[in-house]
Amino acid sequence: MKIVILGAGRVGTSLAESLVSEHNDITVVDLDEPRLRELQDRFDLRTVVGSGSHPSVMKDAGIEDADMMIAVTQSDEINLVACKIAAQLFNVPTRIARVRATEFLLNEQILGPEGFCADLCICPEQILTDYIAKLIEFPEALQVLEFAHGKLTMVAVRAFQGGPLVGHQLQDLRAHMPTVDARVAAIFRGDRPIVPEGNTVIEPGDEVFCLAATHDIRHVMRELRRMDKPVRRVMIAGGGNIGLRLARALERDYSVKIIEYNKRRCDLLNSRLDRALVLQGDVTDEGLLEAENVAEMDIFIAVTNDDENNIMASLLAKRMGARRVVTLINRRAYVDLLQADRIDIAISPAQATIGTLLAHVRRGDVTQVHSLRRGAAEALEAVVHGDSKSCRLVGRRIEQIELPAGATIGAVVRGEQVIMAHHDTVVQPEDHVIVFVTDKKTLPTVEKLFQVGIGFF
């Protein structure tokens, strides 16, 4: 697929890295020449220096025969204008824009065919807000992902010494939970993926990805780790776009405090929040954290625009007694260093956002893509179409499907029914199939399984 990406920021760079590894033809456009040069040194892609909303620059990037344009610059206006130009001048089939302003997002006339012709608009701040809100709902989890409109949930948890299933084989799961059908989709031991089989033994410290119907997921989690007390008190460090969205989403159900350094921003926060307590100060000020009883916080969330401030504030909060800390970190190297050490959960904004974009890039009818373990693995939901003659999945048992190494089918959602995938499960047309992929190089092979032969049409 030929894809033009406008913007070489964190989201654009992460997207380019992911798509290049899947053998797509990628061109990245940005005004920052040194950044583009660095991208070209790291990846096999083309770069063009210039403004993404200029037709001449878009033409230099090969927009005329592109299959897709993804505009993820820092400017909503540039992204939207680029979509309009891509549609009207170059007839690009698919146009995606990153949009932050609520004024744009809530107005379909502005974004639709009569407006800027954006097929999809993504708001990274809202995606991150929803992501963090799920972690607060399931405080024991490292990651919480939903499929099939919320019918199925996947959680990642770290197994602890003394958990009912820890030290036992996976085939004992059914004996522990005779009334619950669940599936361990993958296990990571350190950085090494382990394909889960019946005789696989879960060890303390393993990162375990479990699939179950949403109403059963807490029961499954209890088998692997000690359940935490529900979250009641939340402290948010940073009152930027993400901090404000998060405070608004949480203040009705939790006791929320938000710390922001800028006085004018504090005034804005006060005007937009109903119940949350707004505090002016430095998030790394030990005296302020102590005065505001950080030791009593169930969860401390650092979401400033500065990685170092987020890390230091989180380390301080943890040392001072906060039960759980969640830290937003843009630099990927920092995320890998800090996760599961003194910081409970380190979130990469680009990796949390990228799944929404990837769902529209994948071949076949892919409805959901979730990036796992900071992009090392992926879980996708795809809809099966066709019949046994036109699709290699329809009418076949799971054991008959030729999946590449490192790929497993975890579950099938059929209408309202959630079915955990077993060797004799038969795939039917219109099933939503959840696939877990630990080696992203095999994704093209997985996607082909869901493509319908031309004879079907």
C-alpha positions in Angstrom: 0.0 0.0 0.0 1.3 3.5 -0.9 0.8 5.8 2.1 1.7 9.5 2.5 2.2 10.7 6.1 2.1 14.4 6.8 4.0 15.2 10.0 7.1 13.6 11.5 6.3 14.2 15.1 5.9 11.3 17.6 2.7 9.9 16.2 3.9 10.3 12.6 7.3 8.7 13.4 5.7 5.7 15.3 3.2 5.2 12.5 5.9 5.3 9.8 8.0 2.8 11.8 5.1 0.4 12.2 4.0 0.6 8.5 7.5 0.4 7.0 8.0 -2.9 8.9 5.0 -4.3 7.1 6.4 -3.6 3.6 4.3 -0.5 2.7 5.6 2.2 0.5 5.8 5.2 2.9 6.6 8.9 2.3 6.8 11.3 5.2 6.4 15.1 4.7 7.5 17.7 7.3 9.1 21.1 7.5 11.9 19.8 9.9 14.7 18.7 7.6 17.0 17.2 10.3 14.1 15.2 11.7 13.3 13.8 8.2 17.0 13.0 7.7 17.0 11.0 10.9 13.9 9.1 9.8 15.5 8.3 6.5 18.6 7.0 8.2 16.6 4.7 10.4 13.9 3.4 8.0 13.4 2.4 4.4 11.1 5.3 3.4 11.0 8.5 1.3 10.9 12.0 2.8 9.8 15.4 1.4 10.6 18.7 3.0 7.7 21.2 3.0 4.2 22.1 4.2 1.8 19.1 4.0 -1.1 21.4 3.0 0.7 22.7 -0.2 -0.4 20.9 -3.4 3.1 21.1 -4.9 4.6 19.4 -1.8 1.9 16.8 -1.8 2.6 16.1 -5.5 6.3 15.7 -4.8 5.4 13.2 -2.1 3.5 11.0 -4.7 0.0 11.8 -3.6 -1.4 11.4 -7.1 -1.2 7.6 -6.9 -1.3 7.2 -3.1 -3.8 4.7 -1.5 -4.0 6.7 1.7 -3.0 10.0 3.3 -2.6 10.4 7.0 -2.2 14.0 8.3 -0.8 14.0 11.8 0.9 17.4 12.0 0.6 19.5 15.2 -2.0 21.8 13.4 -5.6 20.8 13.1 -6.1 23.4 10.3 -3.2 22.0 8.2 -4.5 18.4 8.7 -8.0 19.3 7.6 -6.9 21.4 4.6 -4.7 18.6 3.5 -7.6 16.2 3.5 -9.7 18.6 1.4 -6.9 19.0 -1.2 -6.2 15.2 -1.2 -9.8 14.5 -2.0 -10.6 17.3 -4.5 -7.3 17.6 -6.4 -5.8 14.2 -6.2 -8.8 11.9 -5.5 -6.9 10.0 -2.7 -9.2 7.0 -1.7 -8.7 7.3 2.1 -7.9 10.5 4.1 -7.2 10.5 7.9 -6.7 13.6 10.0 -5.5 14.2 13.6 -7.8 16.7 15.1 -7.6 18.1 18.7 -10.2 20.9 18.8 -13.6 19.8 20.1 -15.2 22.4 17.9 -14.1 20.5 14.8 -14.7 17.0 16.2 -18.3 17.6 17.2 -19.3 19.0 13.8 -19.9 16.4 11.1 -20.6 19.1 8.5 -17.1 20.5 8.9 -15.4 17.1 8.7 -17.7 15.2 6.2 -17.9 15.2 2.4 -19.4 18.7 2.3 -16.6 20.0 4.5 -13.0 18.9 4.7 -13.6 15.4 3.4 -11.9 13.5 6.3 -12.8 9.8 6.3 -11.5 9.5 9.9 -10.5 12.0 12.5 -8.5 10.9 15.6 -8.0 12.8 18.8 -4.9 11.4 20.6 -5.8 13.2 23.8 -9.2 11.6 24.0 -7.8 8.1 23.1 -5.3 8.5 26.0 -8.0 9.7 28.3 -10.1 6.6 27.6 -7.0 4.4 27.9 -6.1 5.7 31.3 -9.7 5.6 32.5 -9.8 1.9 31.8 -6.6 1.4 33.9 -8.4 3.2 36.8 -11.4 0.9 36.4 -9.1 -2.2 36.6 -6.2 -1.0 38.9 -4.6 -4.5 38.8 -4.1 -4.4 35.0 -1.1 -3.2 32.9 -3.3 -2.8 29.9 -7.1 -3.1 29.3 -8.4 -3.6 25.7 -12.0 -4.0 24.5 -13.2 -5.8 21.4 -16.5 -6.3 19.6 -18.1 -3.2 21.0 -17.2 -4.1 24.6 -18.4 -7.7 24.6 -14.9 -9.1 25.0 -12.0 -7.8 27.1 -8.3 -8.5 27.1 -6.3 -7.6 30.1 -2.5 -7.8 30.7 -1.6 -8.5 34.3 1.7 -9.4 36.0 1.4 -12.7 37.8 2.5 -12.6 41.4 3.8 -15.3 43.8 0.9 -17.0 45.5 -1.7 -16.4 42.8 -4.0 -19.4 42.5 -2.8 -20.3 39.0 0.8 -19.2 39.3 3.1 -22.3 39.3 0.4 -24.4 37.6 -0.2 -25.4 34.0 -2.7 -23.4 31.9 -4.8 -26.5 31.4 -5.7 -26.2 35.1 -7.5 -22.9 34.4 -10.8 -24.6 33.6 -10.6 -26.6 36.8 -10.1 -23.4 38.8 -13.0 -21.7 37.0 -15.5 -24.3 35.8 -18.2 -21.8 35.0 -16.0 -19.3 33.1 -14.6 -19.7 29.6 -11.4 -17.8 29.3 -8.2 -17.9 27.3 -4.6 -16.9 27.9 -3.7 -15.4 24.6 0.0 -14.8 25.2 2.7 -14.7 27.9 5.8 -12.6 28.0 8.6 -13.7 30.3 11.0 -10.7 30.4 11.1 -9.7 26.7 10.6 -13.2 25.4 7.1 -14.2 24.1 5.9 -17.7 25.0 3.2 -19.3 23.0 0.6 -20.5 25.6 -0.1 -24.3 25.5 -1.9 -26.6 27.9 1.3 -27.6 29.7 2.7 -24.0 29.9 3.4 -23.1 33.6 2.8 -19.5 34.6 5.7 -18.1 36.7 5.8 -15.1 39.1 6.6 -11.9 37.1 5.1 -13.2 33.8 3.1 -10.7 31.9 -0.1 -12.6 31.0 -2.6 -11.5 28.4 -6.1 -12.9 29.2 -9.2 -12.9 27.1 -12.7 -13.4 28.5 -16.2 -12.1 28.1 -16.3 -8.6 29.7 -18.5 -9.7 32.6 -16.1 -12.5 33.5 -12.8 -10.7 33.2 -12.4 -9.8 36.9 -12.9 -13.5 37.9 -10.0 -14.4 35.5 -7.7 -11.7 36.9 -8.2 -13.1 40.4 -6.5 -16.3 39.3 -3.3 -14.5 38.5 -2.9 -11.7 41.0 -4.1 -10.2 44.2 -7.0 -7.8 43.5 -6.5 -4.2 44.6 -9.0 -2.1 46.4 -11.2 0.0 44.1 -9.7 3.4 43.3 -11.3 6.4 45.1 -8.7 9.1 45.3 -6.8 10.3 42.1 -4.1 12.9 41.8 -3.2 14.2 38.3 0.1 15.9 37.6 -0.3 18.3 34.7 -3.3 20.3 33.6 -2.7 20.3 29.8 -5.2 18.9 27.3 -4.9 15.3 28.6 -5.0 16.3 32.3 -8.1 18.4 31.7 -9.9 15.7 29.7 -8.9 13.1 32.3 -10.1 15.3 35.3 -13.4 15.9 33.5 -13.9 12.2 32.9 -13.1 11.2 36.4 -14.4 13.9 38.7 -18.0 12.6 39.0 -16.9 9.2 40.2 -13.7 9.8 42.1 -12.1 12.4 44.4 -9.7 14.2 42.0 -6.9 16.7 42.6 -5.0 18.2 39.6 -1.7 20.0 39.9 -0.7 22.6 37.3 2.2 25.1 37.4 0.8 27.8 35.1 -1.5 30.3 36.9 -3.5 31.2 33.8 -4.0 27.5 33.0 -5.2 26.9 36.6 -7.8 29.6 36.1 -9.0 27.8 32.9 -9.1 24.5 34.7 -11.2 26.0 37.5 -13.7 27.3 35.0 -14.0 24.0 33.2 -14.1 21.6 36.1 -17.0 21.1 38.5 -15.7 19.0 41.4 -11.9 18.4 40.9 -9.6 20.5 43.2 -7.1 22.5 41.1 -3.7 23.2 42.8 -1.1 25.6 41.5 2.4 24.3 41.9 5.4 22.2 40.7 4.5 18.5 40.3 8.0 17.6 41.5 7.7 19.7 44.7 8.0 17.2 47.5 6.5 19.6 50.0 3.4 20.2 47.9 2.9 16.5 47.4 3.2 15.8 51.1 0.9 18.7 52.0 -1.7 17.3 49.6 -1.5 13.8 51.1 0.0 12.0 48.1 0.5 9.0 50.4 -3.3 8.5 50.6 -3.7 8.5 46.8 -4.9 5.3 45.2 -3.5 6.4 41.9 -1.1 9.1 40.8 -1.1 10.0 37.1 1.7 12.2 35.6 0.6 13.7 32.2 2.6 16.9 31.8 4.3 17.7 28.5 7.8 17.0 30.0 9.0 13.3 30.3 11.5 14.1 33.0 9.0 15.9 35.1 6.5 13.0 34.7 9.2 10.5 35.7 10.5 12.5 38.7 7.0 13.3 40.0 6.0 9.6 39.7 9.1 8.4 41.4 8.5 10.9 44.2 4.8 10.0 44.6 5.6 6.3 44.7 8.4 6.7 47.3 6.0 8.9 49.4 3.3 6.2 49.5 1.0 6.5 46.5 -0.4 3.1 45.9 -0.1 3.1 42.1 1.6 5.4 39.6 0.9 5.8 35.9 3.3 7.9 33.9 3.0 9.4 30.4 6.4 9.1 28.6 7.0 10.1 25.0 10.5 8.8 24.6 10.2 5.1 23.9 13.6 4.2 25.5 12.4 5.6 28.8 9.3 3.5 28.7 11.2 0.3 28.3 13.6 1.2 31.1 11.0 2.2 33.7 8.0 -0.1 33.1 7.6 -2.6 36.0 10.4 -1.0 38.0 9.5 1.8 40.4 6.7 3.0 38.0 3.7 0.7 37.8 2.6 1.6 34.3 4.5 3.7 31.7 2.4 4.8 28.8 3.7 5.8 25.4 1.2 8.2 23.9 2.1 7.3 20.3 1.7 3.6 20.9 -1.6 4.1 22.7 -2.9 6.1 19.7 -1.5 4.2 16.8 -4.0 1.3 17.0 -6.8 3.5 15.8 -4.9 4.4 12.7 -3.6 0.9 12.0 -7.2 -0.4 12.0 -7.8 1.6 8.8 -4.5 0.5 7.2 -4.8 -3.2 7.6 -6.0 -5.3 4.6 -9.3 -7.1 5.1 -12.2 -6.0 7.3 -10.1 -5.1 10.4 -12.2 -3.2 12.9 -9.8 -2.9 15.9 -6.1 -2.9 16.3 -4.4 -2.7 19.7 -0.6 -2.2 20.1 0.8 -4.3 22.9 4.0 -4.1 24.9 5.0 -0.8 23.5 4.5 -2.0 19.9 6.3 -5.3 20.2 3.0 -7.3 19.6 -0.4 -6.6 18.3 -4.0 -7.8 18.9 -6.5 -7.3 16.1 -10.2 -7.9 15.5 -11.2 -8.8 12.0 -14.6 -9.7 10.5 -14.8 -12.9 8.4 -16.6 -12.5 5.0 -17.3 -14.8 2.1 -17.8 -18.6 2.1 -15.6 -21.7 2.2 -14.6 -21.2 -1.4 -13.6 -17.6 -1.3 -12.1 -17.3 2.3 -9.5 -19.6 3.9 -11.2 -19.3 7.3 -14.9 -20.0 6.7 -16.0 -23.5 7.7 -12.7 -24.5 9.1 -11.8 -25.5 12.6 -9.1 -23.5 14.4 -6.7 -26.4 14.2 -7.1 -26.5 10.3 -6.2 -22.8 9.9 -2.6 -22.2 8.8 -1.5 -19.4 11.1 2.1 -18.2 10.9 4.4 -18.8 13.9 3.6 -16.4 16.8 0.0 -15.8 15.8 -2.9 -17.3 17.7 -6.7 -17.0 17.5 -7.9 -16.1 21.0 -11.7 -15.8 20.6 -14.6 -15.5 18.2 -17.6 -13.2 18.7 -20.7 -14.3 16.9 -23.5 -11.8 17.3 -24.0 -11.5 21.0 -22.1 -14.7 21.8 -18.5 -14.7 22.9 -16.7 -18.0 22.1 -13.2 -18.7 23.4 -11.2 -20.3 20.6 -10.5 -24.0 21.0 -9.0 -26.4 18.5 -12.4 -27.6 17.3 -14.1 -24.1 17.1 -15.4 -23.7 13.5 -15.2 -20.2 12.0 -18.4 -18.9 10.3 -19.2 -15.9 8.0 -19.5 -12.6 9.8 -17.6 -13.8 12.9 -15.4 -11.3 14.6 -12.1 -13.1 15.2 -9.5 -11.9 17.7 -6.0 -12.6 16.6 -2.9 -12.1 18.8 0.4 -11.6 16.9 3.8 -11.6 18.8 5.9 -11.2 15.6 4.6 -8.2 13.5 6.5 -9.5 10.4 3.8 -12.1 10.1 0.9 -9.6 9.9 0.6 -9.6 6.1 0.1 -13.3 6.2 -2.5 -13.0 8.9 -4.3 -10.2 6.9 -4.5 -12.4 3.8 -6.4 -15.0 5.7 -9.3 -12.5 6.1 -9.3 -11.3 2.5 -12.0 -12.6 0.2 -11.2 -14.1 -3.1 -12.3 -12.1 -6.2 -14.8 -14.9 -7.1 -16.9 -13.9 -4.1 -17.9 -10.6 -5.7 
